[in-house]
Amino acid sequence: MSSMPPSPLRVTLGEDPPARLDKALARDVPEAAHLSRSRLARLIAEGAVLRAGVAVTDAKARVAAGEVFDIVVPEPEDVETVAEDIPLTILHEDEDLLVVDKPAGMVVHPAPGSPGGTLVNALLHHFGGNLSGVGGERRPGIVHRIDKDTSGLLVVAKSDRAHHGLAEQFAAHDVERRYLALCHGVPDRADPRLAGTRGISFDPGGVVKITTRLARHRTDRQRQAVFFDTGRHAVTRVTLERGFGTAAALVSCRLETGRTHQIRVHMAHAGHALIGDQVYGGRRRVSAAILGPDAAEAAAAFPRQALHAETLGFVHPASGETLRFRAEPPADFRALEQALRGREGA
């Protein structure tokens, strides 16, 4: 690992920022930096947030669009998270980073409800102490996340230079991320309901473009919700890969941005919630009349959102080489897709 201290994180406030500094930074700081509002408040109080080289120590300080702040994140401390010998499917590893295929059901970071068995626990054992510093703690540099019940690819930094280089690419939306999903209904640009939904437009080739803002739900803080006047800018492009009658579809989703629950929220907003999504899918069911009882039963029994991070591409932050990885969907996803073929006989 490099012994050089990390460079300050520079944040330029976007249009119509919240009036106070901590809220404005929490909105506009790159998600890959893993700086929560509470952590930002501590950094402000510690004099680690600078405007034109001068520390701003009042979290309620007034701010304006276009102002630039430098956040000096201290050197990380060691964490007490226990290293656990958990098998990992690693597609690539070098001295700076690795790419792992996370199974569905594995939490990325330890939390009160999941103190062990997480990807971080497994990586701590695998790395043997060679870690980058993230969020004030010395731990694997996970610069993006996928939900517990989503399977697929993650890139993890092993060095500080890799962490900062990857974080910059994610912040600039330069990383290729393609997900496969099984959803209710069939997205079709000829559908007047879809075409008339706010935030929906169409790119060449029938690609559905979903453009909104996302923020925490106003009453349920565990959920995200679509907004158009607040929150973080979010863009998802959806391509129909295969329809199953009119009841369900296999789609690919390309992320231009990477907000929390983005695909799940956007697909629900478009009227095509993911099969198995208990949070955003409501009580929607696959039609047995269209696809047959076996397909309907398989969809109803699917225990998680049918979402898989299939493709991940980025520029190696040390070598400059363009890397691209692909992981096949897991067995449960493939079995559900096969069941949805239903009466097609395929």
Disulfide bonds with the S-S distance in Angstrom:
none
